[in-house]
Amino acid sequence: MQQKQENKGLVWFRNNLRVNDNTSLLKASKNNTKVIAVYFFDPKLFEIDGFGFKKTEKYRAKFLIETVTQLQKNLSELNITLLTYFDAPENKLHKICSDFSIDAIYTQKEWTKEEVDTNILIKKTLSSDVKFIEDYDQFLYHPNTVSKDFKNIPNVFTQFRKQLEKTVKVESEVSISKFSKENIIDNSTKIPTLVDLGFSNFNTNSKTVFPFLGGENEAIKRLNYYLFESKKVSFYKKTRNGLIGLDYSTKFSAWLANGSLSAKTIYWKIKEFEAEFGANQSTYWVIFELIWRDYFKYVSLKHNAKIFKIGGILDNNYHWYSDKEIIQKWIDGETKDTFVNANMIELKETGWMSNRGRQNVASYFAKELLQDWRIGAAYFESMLLDYDVHSNYGNWMYVAGVGNDPRNRKFNTKLQAERYDANHKFRKLWLNKTLF
């Protein structure tokens, strides 16, 4: 009797740090008799960028460590071993493939420059026998169902949204079965600490509106709380412009950003909630925001590296300044605008800022201070717990007038403060003095 051939798959985790609804994990488990996994804390992500900011600051670094620790536990429950390295993937992947006789690498498809450059370096080192299998796994609406040519993606969000809602279905979530214990391998690798990554240990600021831990289990806990336990989702549209408190918004974004929660999981949970408790504008509005998130990914697929260029996707030839003193005052919350200052101090102290705050401080930076919007975007990339390359650069382009805003608006931060912080509660919380 012929023995079944043994195939070995390696799941390389990137921004898809979950076991539920993970296409790479599903394909690896379907096509291989043995599966192992790996995650790299790539040193490049902790270096200083061209604008002088560390690409990943302490808040997101801590959240990432928590996330990978949870991922390792969740994989172990499926009898899959997660190897972890503080090293560049191009230095290690070929050796892992050789040591464990890997037939195929399964990973999330990325298309922005740094990730593509890493892929190129990796493929140069891999044996030609090792297949490299990538899947889009970070969308609500899968690219295969949206367009055969990303050049056809509309330049205006509303048009994009209406087309999708009318013609495209959200796919079902996927799951995998548990492997036998024989799948587990010895693992002497360690998850780096904050100190290993070049940071000091720190305590979370007691005033933060995002006190949550990283990881898939925490994400699911928050999802269930926001929908089924508190039913706050029913009021989301009314509260989403808030500034203070845990529940003015979903707070799903940080888990979405590193992929410990999938957009599809949120969508189908909302559909479950609507079936039980009824749909309203608020439940729809969470889905609406997920479509915005998708849109910025499609803008990035359409325009590639233009999202990082000073003229943006419009090739606008505005004159921008790069005044270090003005930029530092914006960072430190020492501008002439107290609403901007309070939001910037919140970001500096917690790694979080509300959506309302982000729009105001970005507009102020680009259209009031007239500073190069890419510097503001790079600072957000460094500091934000929920940094997502597509949403971050898409939103900054939008606000700076080089992106997808057909009206090229400028925020009146004084009026915004009167509307959203009429009682000065938010400003007093972060400015620590009575200014009014």
C-alpha positions as CSV (number, residue, x, y, z in Angstrom):
1,M,0.0,0.0,0.0
2,Q,1.4,3.4,-1.0
3,Q,2.1,5.8,1.8
4,K,0.5,9.2,1.6
5,Q,3.1,11.9,0.7
6,E,3.8,14.3,3.6
7,N,3.5,18.0,2.7
8,K,4.7,20.7,5.1
9,G,3.3,24.2,5.1
10,L,4.6,27.3,6.8
11,V,2.1,30.1,7.7
12,W,4.0,33.4,7.8
13,F,1.8,35.8,9.8
14,R,1.9,39.5,8.9
15,N,-1.1,41.8,9.7
16,N,-3.5,38.8,10.0
17,L,-2.7,37.8,13.6
18,R,-5.7,35.6,14.2
19,V,-6.8,32.0,13.9
20,N,-10.4,32.7,13.0
21,D,-11.3,33.7,9.5
22,N,-7.7,33.3,8.3
23,T,-7.3,32.2,4.6
24,S,-3.6,31.5,4.9
25,L,-4.2,29.2,7.8
26,L,-7.1,27.5,6.0
27,K,-5.1,26.9,2.8
28,A,-2.1,25.6,4.7
29,S,-4.2,23.2,6.7
30,K,-6.1,21.9,3.7
31,N,-3.0,21.3,1.5
32,N,-0.5,20.0,4.0
33,T,-0.2,17.1,6.4
34,K,1.9,19.3,8.8
35,V,1.8,23.0,9.4
36,I,4.0,25.3,11.5
37,A,3.8,29.1,11.8
38,V,6.1,32.1,12.1
39,Y,6.0,35.7,13.1
40,F,8.8,38.2,12.7
41,F,9.3,41.4,14.8
42,D,11.1,43.0,11.9
43,P,13.8,45.4,13.2
44,K,13.0,47.7,10.2
45,L,9.7,48.5,11.9
46,F,11.4,49.9,14.9
47,E,14.0,52.1,13.1
48,I,13.9,55.9,12.7
49,D,12.2,56.9,9.4
50,G,13.2,59.7,7.0
51,F,11.2,62.3,9.0
52,G,12.9,61.4,12.3
53,F,10.2,59.3,13.9
54,K,10.5,55.7,15.1
55,K,8.2,53.7,12.7
56,T,6.6,51.9,15.6
57,E,6.5,53.6,19.0
58,K,6.0,52.0,22.4
59,Y,2.1,51.9,22.4
60,R,1.8,49.8,19.3
61,A,4.8,47.8,20.1
62,K,3.3,46.7,23.5
63,F,-0.1,46.0,21.7
64,L,1.8,43.9,19.1
65,I,3.6,41.8,21.8
66,E,0.3,41.1,23.5
67,T,-1.3,40.2,20.2
68,V,1.5,37.7,19.2
69,T,1.5,36.2,22.7
70,Q,-2.3,35.5,22.3
71,L,-1.8,34.2,18.8
72,Q,0.8,31.7,20.0
73,K,-1.6,30.4,22.6
74,N,-4.6,30.2,20.2
75,L,-2.4,28.3,17.6
76,S,-1.1,25.9,20.3
77,E,-4.8,25.0,21.0
78,L,-4.9,23.9,17.4
79,N,-1.6,22.0,17.9
80,I,0.2,24.5,15.6
81,T,3.6,25.9,16.8
82,L,4.3,29.6,16.3
83,L,8.0,30.5,16.0
84,T,8.9,34.1,16.8
85,Y,12.0,36.1,15.9
86,F,13.2,39.6,16.4
87,D,14.8,39.5,13.0
88,A,14.0,40.4,9.3
89,P,12.1,37.7,7.5
90,E,14.5,37.8,4.6
91,N,17.3,36.7,7.0
92,K,15.4,33.7,8.4
93,L,12.6,32.3,6.2
94,H,14.9,30.4,3.8
95,K,16.6,28.7,6.7
96,I,13.3,27.7,8.4
97,C,12.1,26.3,5.1
98,S,15.3,24.3,4.8
99,D,15.4,23.1,8.4
100,F,11.7,21.9,8.4
101,S,11.5,20.8,4.7
102,I,8.8,23.3,4.0
103,D,6.9,22.9,0.6
104,A,4.9,26.1,0.7
105,I,4.7,29.5,2.5
106,Y,1.2,30.9,3.1
107,T,0.9,34.6,3.9
108,Q,-1.3,37.6,3.6
109,K,-0.9,39.5,0.4
110,E,0.5,43.0,0.8
111,W,1.1,45.5,-2.0
112,T,2.6,48.6,-0.4
113,K,6.3,49.3,-1.2
114,E,8.1,48.2,2.0
115,E,6.2,44.9,2.2
116,V,6.7,44.2,-1.5
117,D,10.4,45.0,-1.2
118,T,10.6,42.4,1.7
119,N,8.9,39.8,-0.5
120,I,11.4,40.4,-3.3
121,L,14.3,39.9,-0.8
122,I,12.7,36.7,0.5
123,K,12.1,35.2,-2.9
124,K,15.8,35.7,-3.8
125,T,16.8,33.5,-0.9
126,L,14.1,30.7,-1.2
127,S,14.7,27.5,-3.0
128,S,12.7,27.3,-6.2
129,D,10.9,24.2,-4.8
130,V,9.1,26.3,-2.2
131,K,5.8,27.8,-3.3
132,F,5.0,31.3,-2.1
133,I,1.2,31.6,-1.8
134,E,-0.4,35.0,-0.9
135,D,-4.0,35.8,-0.3
136,Y,-5.9,39.1,0.2
137,D,-7.2,38.6,3.7
138,Q,-7.8,42.1,5.1
139,F,-10.9,43.2,3.3
140,L,-14.6,43.2,3.9
141,Y,-15.3,42.9,0.1
142,H,-12.7,40.5,-1.4
143,P,-10.8,42.1,-4.3
144,N,-11.7,39.1,-6.6
145,T,-15.4,40.1,-6.2
146,V,-14.9,43.8,-6.6
147,S,-12.9,44.5,-9.8
148,K,-10.8,42.7,-12.4
149,D,-8.9,46.0,-12.8
150,F,-8.2,48.3,-9.9
151,K,-7.8,51.2,-12.3
152,N,-11.6,51.1,-12.4
153,I,-12.1,51.9,-8.7
154,P,-14.1,55.1,-8.5
155,N,-12.4,58.3,-7.2
156,V,-15.3,59.2,-5.0
157,F,-16.3,57.0,-2.0
158,T,-20.1,57.3,-2.4
159,Q,-19.9,55.8,-5.9
160,F,-17.7,53.0,-4.7
161,R,-20.0,52.2,-1.8
162,K,-23.2,52.2,-3.8
163,Q,-21.7,49.9,-6.4
164,L,-20.5,47.4,-3.8
165,E,-23.7,47.4,-1.8
166,K,-25.7,46.8,-4.9
167,T,-23.6,44.1,-6.6
168,V,-21.1,42.4,-4.2
169,K,-21.7,40.0,-1.3
170,V,-19.6,39.7,1.8
171,E,-18.0,36.2,1.8
172,S,-18.5,33.8,4.8
173,E,-15.9,33.5,7.5
174,V,-13.5,30.5,7.3
175,S,-12.2,28.2,10.0
176,I,-9.9,25.3,10.4
177,S,-9.9,22.0,12.3
178,K,-7.5,21.1,15.0
179,F,-4.3,19.2,14.1
180,S,-3.1,16.1,15.9
181,K,-0.5,16.5,18.6
182,E,2.1,15.1,16.3
183,N,2.0,18.4,14.5
184,I,3.6,20.3,17.4
185,I,7.4,20.9,17.1
186,D,10.0,21.9,19.7
187,N,10.2,25.6,20.0
188,S,13.1,27.4,21.6
189,T,12.2,30.8,20.1
190,K,11.0,33.7,22.3
191,I,8.6,36.6,21.9
192,P,10.7,39.8,22.4
193,T,9.9,42.1,25.4
194,L,9.5,45.8,25.1
195,V,13.0,46.2,26.3
196,D,14.3,43.8,23.6
197,L,12.6,46.1,21.0
198,G,14.4,49.2,22.4
199,F,11.7,50.6,24.7
200,S,11.3,51.0,28.5
201,N,8.4,49.4,30.3
202,F,5.5,51.8,30.9
203,N,2.1,51.9,32.6
204,T,-1.0,52.8,30.5
205,N,-2.2,56.3,31.1
206,S,-5.2,56.2,33.4
207,K,-7.0,58.8,31.3
208,T,-6.9,56.7,28.1
209,V,-10.1,55.8,26.3
210,F,-8.3,52.7,24.9
211,P,-7.1,50.7,27.9
212,F,-7.6,47.4,26.0
213,L,-5.0,44.6,25.5
214,G,-3.9,43.3,22.1
215,G,-4.9,39.9,20.8
216,E,-7.8,38.1,19.1
217,N,-9.5,37.0,22.4
218,E,-9.6,40.6,23.6
219,A,-11.0,41.7,20.2
220,I,-13.8,39.1,20.3
221,K,-14.6,40.1,23.9
222,R,-14.9,43.8,22.9
223,L,-17.0,42.9,19.9
224,N,-19.4,40.9,22.0
225,Y,-19.5,43.6,24.6
226,Y,-20.2,46.4,22.2
227,L,-22.9,44.4,20.3
228,F,-24.6,41.9,22.6
229,E,-23.8,42.9,26.2
230,S,-24.2,46.7,26.1
231,K,-26.0,47.0,22.8
232,K,-24.0,50.3,22.3
233,V,-23.9,49.5,18.6
234,S,-27.5,50.6,18.4
235,F,-26.4,54.2,19.2
236,Y,-23.1,54.3,17.4
237,K,-24.1,56.9,14.8
238,K,-25.1,59.3,17.6
239,T,-22.0,58.8,19.7
240,R,-19.3,58.2,17.2
241,N,-18.0,61.8,17.2
242,G,-17.4,61.6,21.0
243,L,-14.0,62.4,22.6
244,I,-14.2,60.9,26.1
245,G,-15.1,57.4,27.3
246,L,-14.7,53.8,26.3
247,D,-17.9,53.5,24.4
248,Y,-18.4,56.5,22.2
249,S,-17.0,54.4,19.3
250,T,-16.5,50.7,18.7
251,K,-12.7,50.9,19.3
252,F,-12.3,47.9,17.0
253,S,-9.7,49.7,14.8
254,A,-6.5,48.6,16.6
255,W,-7.4,44.9,16.4
256,L,-8.5,45.4,12.8
257,A,-5.2,47.1,12.0
258,N,-3.0,44.2,13.0
259,G,-5.5,41.6,11.8
260,S,-6.4,40.1,15.2
261,L,-10.0,40.8,14.1
262,S,-11.3,40.5,10.6
263,A,-13.8,42.9,9.0
264,K,-15.9,40.0,7.9
265,T,-16.2,38.8,11.6
266,I,-17.5,42.2,12.5
267,Y,-19.9,42.3,9.6
268,W,-21.5,38.9,10.3
269,K,-21.7,39.6,14.0
270,I,-23.6,42.8,13.2
271,K,-25.9,40.8,10.9
272,E,-26.5,38.4,13.8
273,F,-27.3,41.3,16.1
274,E,-29.7,42.9,13.6
275,A,-31.5,39.5,13.2
276,E,-32.1,39.4,16.9
277,F,-32.5,43.0,17.9
278,G,-33.3,44.8,14.7
279,A,-31.3,47.0,12.3
280,N,-31.1,50.8,12.5
281,Q,-28.9,53.6,11.1
282,S,-26.3,52.9,13.8
283,T,-25.8,49.2,13.0
284,Y,-25.5,50.1,9.3
285,W,-23.0,52.9,10.1
286,V,-20.5,50.5,11.6
287,I,-20.6,48.6,8.2
288,F,-20.4,51.9,6.4
289,E,-17.1,52.6,8.3
290,L,-15.8,49.2,7.3
291,I,-16.5,50.1,3.7
292,W,-14.5,53.3,4.1
293,R,-11.7,51.2,5.4
294,D,-11.9,48.9,2.3
295,Y,-12.0,52.0,0.1
296,F,-8.7,53.3,1.3
297,K,-7.2,49.9,0.6
298,Y,-8.6,50.0,-3.0
299,V,-7.3,53.5,-3.4
300,S,-3.9,52.2,-2.5
301,L,-4.2,49.2,-4.9
302,K,-5.2,51.6,-7.7
303,H,-2.5,54.3,-7.1
304,N,0.3,52.3,-5.5
305,A,3.2,54.4,-4.2
306,K,1.4,57.7,-5.1
307,I,-0.3,57.6,-1.7
308,F,3.1,58.4,-0.2
309,K,4.0,61.2,-2.6
310,I,3.8,64.9,-1.6
311,G,1.3,65.6,-4.5
312,G,-0.8,62.6,-3.5
313,I,-3.0,60.7,-6.0
314,L,-4.0,64.1,-7.6
315,D,-0.4,65.2,-8.3
316,N,-1.4,68.6,-6.8
317,N,1.5,71.0,-6.8
318,Y,0.9,72.8,-3.5
319,H,3.7,74.5,-1.7
320,W,4.3,72.8,1.7
321,Y,6.7,73.9,4.5
322,S,8.8,71.7,6.8
323,D,9.4,74.0,9.8
324,K,10.8,71.8,12.6
325,E,9.8,74.3,15.3
326,I,6.2,74.5,14.1
327,I,6.0,70.8,13.7
328,Q,7.4,70.1,17.2
329,K,4.8,72.5,18.7
330,W,2.0,70.6,17.0
331,I,3.4,67.3,18.3
332,D,3.7,68.7,21.8
333,G,0.3,70.3,21.9
334,E,1.7,73.9,22.0
335,T,-0.1,75.5,19.1
336,K,-2.4,78.5,19.3
337,D,-5.4,76.1,19.1
338,T,-6.4,74.5,22.4
339,F,-8.6,71.8,20.7
340,V,-5.8,70.7,18.5
341,N,-3.4,70.8,21.5
342,A,-5.7,68.6,23.7
343,N,-6.0,66.0,20.9
344,M,-2.2,66.0,20.3
345,I,-1.4,65.5,23.9
346,E,-3.9,62.6,24.1
347,L,-2.1,61.0,21.2
348,K,1.4,61.5,22.8
349,E,0.3,60.2,26.2
350,T,-1.8,57.2,25.1
351,G,-1.3,56.3,21.4
352,W,-4.9,57.0,20.7
353,M,-7.0,59.8,19.2
354,S,-10.7,60.0,18.3
355,N,-11.7,60.1,14.6
356,R,-13.0,63.7,15.2
357,G,-9.7,64.7,16.7
358,R,-7.7,63.1,13.9
359,Q,-9.5,65.1,11.2
360,N,-9.1,68.3,13.1
361,V,-5.4,68.0,13.9
362,A,-4.6,66.8,10.4
363,S,-6.5,69.6,8.7
364,Y,-4.8,72.2,11.1
365,F,-1.4,70.7,10.3
366,A,-1.8,70.8,6.5
367,K,-4.2,73.7,5.9
368,E,-3.5,76.1,8.8
369,L,0.2,75.5,9.5
370,L,0.8,74.5,5.8
371,Q,3.3,71.8,6.8
372,D,4.1,68.8,4.6
373,W,1.2,66.4,5.2
374,R,3.5,63.4,4.9
375,I,5.3,64.4,8.1
376,G,2.0,64.4,10.0
377,A,1.2,61.1,8.5
378,A,4.6,59.7,9.5
379,Y,4.0,60.9,13.1
380,F,0.6,59.2,13.2
381,E,2.3,56.0,11.8
382,S,4.7,56.1,14.7
383,M,2.3,56.8,17.5
384,L,-1.1,55.3,16.7
385,L,-2.1,52.0,18.3
386,D,-4.4,51.4,15.3
387,Y,-2.1,52.5,12.5
388,D,-3.1,51.0,9.2
389,V,-1.0,52.1,6.2
390,H,-3.9,52.5,3.8
391,S,-6.3,54.3,6.2
392,N,-3.6,56.5,7.6
393,Y,-2.2,57.8,4.3
394,G,-5.7,57.8,2.6
395,N,-7.1,59.9,5.3
396,W,-4.1,62.3,5.4
397,M,-4.3,62.8,1.6
398,Y,-8.1,63.4,1.9
399,V,-7.7,66.1,4.6
400,A,-4.6,67.7,2.9
401,G,-6.4,68.2,-0.4
402,V,-4.4,65.7,-2.4
403,G,-6.7,62.7,-2.1
404,N,-10.3,61.6,-2.5
405,D,-12.2,64.6,-1.1
406,P,-14.0,66.1,-4.0
407,R,-14.7,69.3,-2.0
408,N,-11.2,69.8,-0.5
409,R,-12.6,70.9,2.8
410,K,-10.8,72.7,5.7
411,F,-11.9,72.1,9.2
412,N,-12.7,75.2,11.3
413,T,-11.2,73.9,14.5
414,K,-12.8,76.6,16.7
415,L,-16.3,75.7,15.5
416,Q,-15.5,72.0,15.8
417,A,-14.4,72.5,19.4
418,E,-17.6,74.4,20.2
419,R,-19.7,71.7,18.6
420,Y,-17.9,68.6,20.0
421,D,-16.4,69.9,23.2
422,A,-18.9,72.6,24.2
423,N,-18.4,72.1,27.9
424,H,-14.5,72.1,27.5
425,K,-14.4,68.7,29.3
426,F,-12.1,67.1,26.8
427,R,-9.7,70.1,26.7
428,K,-9.6,70.3,30.5
429,L,-8.9,66.6,30.7
430,W,-5.7,66.8,28.6
431,L,-4.5,70.4,29.1
432,N,-4.5,70.0,32.9
433,K,-5.3,73.6,33.6
434,T,-8.2,75.9,33.6
435,L,-8.0,77.8,30.4
436,F,-11.5,79.0,30.0
